[in-house]
Amino acid sequence: MRGADQESQPIVDVQDLHYAIGGRAIFSGLNLRVRRGAITAVMGPSGTGKTTLLRLIMGEHAPSSGRVLAFGEDVATLSREQLYALRRRIGMLFQNGALLTDLSVYDNVAFPVREHARLPEPVLRELVLMKLQAVGLRGAAELMPAELSGGMARRVALARAIVMDPEVLIYDEPFVGLDPISMGVIGRLIESLNRTLGITSIVVSHDVHEIGTIADYSYLLSGGSVVAEGSPAQLAAEQREVVRQFMSGSPDGPVPFHYPAPDYYEQLLEQSPP
């Protein structure tokens, strides 16, 4: 029964999260759950704290109040050793790939294993080539990052993220800056890796179309909390204005174009610089 209970528990559970930076509220009562084995999308306009949420999950920041649970543990209460152990269970695909420019593709993928394990070189070679094969880049093992296209670099970063066989894989804006073909390739990889490796995926993205083709469940953030959640089809059918504006990409709606500022005319008349 205990095993069944663990399987039914969310792998990440964000409970009434409040967080502010420099007095500016980022989250105000955020609630979000990531189901084990699912692809969960976190969407929202720029500046809504999507990447900040990932940092809270990884323990880089601590909530002002509320809790972020990962694998049933309150991340903010973990010791440094416990936090490092938690992070070894999570793979991360950074927004820009973050490849080490002085290392080859092979050595980039091997880097986490060399840092955290002591594998014989022949075993390490088989592991690295297997992960590169999974992302379609086994033939690029000896290339340097400068020789890769944007889509290829993103796939190498993905191979590095899965080389330690994580239980959870986090993607921070995986489609940014990619051409339509590369976007489709990355989307297919996210879906296939999630199914074949049996992992849990959290995808932060504002690409409505691409994420809608792979996500099992989606959350839309705005104003510091979740304003809509459900399957991609449920979000597409939402009629609330704030949801419709994001899903359709409309420039007019509840999400303002201008950052909050004092009266324009009065500010122009001020003698001192802002």
BELDAGI-V290562 format. One record per helix or strand of 2 or more residues. SS is the DSSP state (2 for helix, 1 for strand). FROM is the first residue (numbers start at 0). TO is the last residue. Records with the same first field share a line. If there is no record, write none. Layout:
SS->FROM-TO  FROM-TO
This chain:
2->1-7  49-56  74-76  79-86  104-115  120-133  137-139  144-146  149-161  179-196  207-211  231-235  240-247  263-268
1->11-20  23-33  38-43  64-69  72-73  89-92  167-171  199-203  216-221  224-229
